[in-house]
Amino acid sequence: MLSLHLPLKASRDGLELVAALHEMTSAAAEVMFRRLQLMMSGRMSAHDAVAMVLEKATAFGESSQLATNAAARGGDAFSIARAALGPYGLKTRANVERLRL
C-alpha cells in the first residue's frame, strides 16, 4: 500500500524552503534599499562598501561547504538547498538588523 507520508513530507519541506527563500529575498531587498539610501546621502563608509562586496564571497564559501556536507551525508534535495541557503539568510538578517539603526 502506498504511504501518504512521503508526499506530505516533500510538500512540507518544499513550503519551508520557499518560506526561507521568501524571507531571505525580502531581507535582501530591504538591505539594498537601506544601502542605496546611505550611498545617495554620502553616509556610507569605506568599510561598509568593501564589506558589501566581500560578504558575498564569504557567504558563498560557507554555503558551498554546508551544501557539500549535507550531500555527503546523503541528504535529500531540500536539506541540501536549506543548508546552502543558511549562510545567505544569516547574513541578510544581520545586515537588516544593523542597517535599521
C-alpha positions as CSV (number, residue, x, y, z in Angstrom):
1,M,0.0,0.0,0.0
2,L,1.3,3.5,-0.9
3,S,2.1,5.7,2.1
4,L,1.0,9.3,2.1
5,H,3.8,10.2,4.4
6,L,6.4,10.8,1.7
7,P,4.3,13.2,-0.5
8,L,3.3,15.2,2.7
9,K,6.9,15.4,3.9
10,A,8.0,16.6,0.5
11,S,5.2,19.2,0.4
12,R,6.1,20.4,3.9
13,D,9.9,20.6,3.0
14,G,9.1,22.5,-0.2
15,L,6.9,25.0,1.7
16,E,9.6,25.5,4.3
17,L,12.2,26.1,1.6
18,V,10.0,28.6,-0.2
19,A,9.3,30.4,3.0
20,A,13.0,30.6,3.8
21,L,13.7,31.9,0.3
22,H,11.0,34.5,0.6
23,E,12.3,35.7,4.0
24,M,15.9,36.0,2.6
25,T,14.7,37.8,-0.5
26,S,12.6,40.3,1.4
27,A,15.6,41.0,3.8
28,A,17.9,41.4,0.8
29,A,15.6,43.9,-0.8
30,E,15.5,45.9,2.4
31,V,19.3,45.8,2.7
32,M,19.6,47.1,-0.9
33,F,17.2,49.9,-0.1
34,R,18.9,50.9,3.0
35,R,22.4,50.8,1.4
36,L,21.2,52.8,-1.5
37,Q,19.9,55.4,1.0
38,L,23.4,55.5,2.6
39,M,25.1,55.8,-0.8
40,M,22.8,58.6,-2.0
41,S,23.2,60.6,1.2
42,G,27.0,60.1,1.2
43,R,27.0,58.4,4.6
44,M,28.3,55.0,3.5
45,S,31.7,54.3,5.0
46,A,34.5,52.7,3.0
47,H,34.4,49.8,5.4
48,D,30.7,49.2,4.6
49,A,31.4,49.5,0.8
50,V,34.1,46.9,1.0
51,A,32.1,44.6,3.3
52,M,29.2,44.8,0.9
53,V,31.3,43.1,-1.8
54,L,33.4,40.7,0.4
55,E,30.4,39.3,2.4
56,K,29.1,37.6,-0.8
57,A,32.3,35.6,-1.3
58,T,32.3,34.6,2.4
59,A,28.6,33.5,2.3
60,F,29.3,31.6,-1.0
61,G,32.1,29.7,0.5
62,E,30.1,28.8,3.7
63,S,27.1,27.9,1.6
64,S,29.1,25.6,-0.7
65,Q,30.7,23.8,2.3
66,L,27.4,23.3,4.1
67,A,25.7,22.0,0.9
68,T,28.5,19.6,0.2
69,N,28.4,18.3,3.8
70,A,24.6,17.8,3.5
71,A,25.0,16.0,0.2
72,A,27.8,13.8,1.6
73,R,25.6,12.8,4.5
74,G,23.0,11.6,2.0
75,G,20.6,14.5,2.4
76,D,17.7,15.0,0.0
77,A,17.4,18.0,-2.3
78,F,15.5,20.0,0.2
79,S,18.1,19.5,3.0
80,I,20.9,20.4,0.7
81,A,19.1,23.5,-0.5
82,R,18.3,24.6,3.1
83,A,22.0,24.1,4.0
84,A,23.1,26.1,1.1
85,L,20.6,28.9,1.9
86,G,21.6,29.2,5.5
87,P,24.6,31.5,5.3
88,Y,22.9,33.9,3.0
89,G,19.9,34.1,5.3
90,L,22.0,34.7,8.3
91,K,24.0,37.5,6.5
92,T,20.9,39.2,5.2
93,R,19.1,39.2,8.5
94,A,22.3,40.5,10.3
95,N,22.6,43.3,7.7
96,V,18.9,44.3,8.1
97,E,19.3,44.5,11.9
98,R,22.5,46.5,11.6
99,L,21.2,48.9,8.9
100,R,17.8,49.6,10.6
101,L,19.6,51.6,13.3
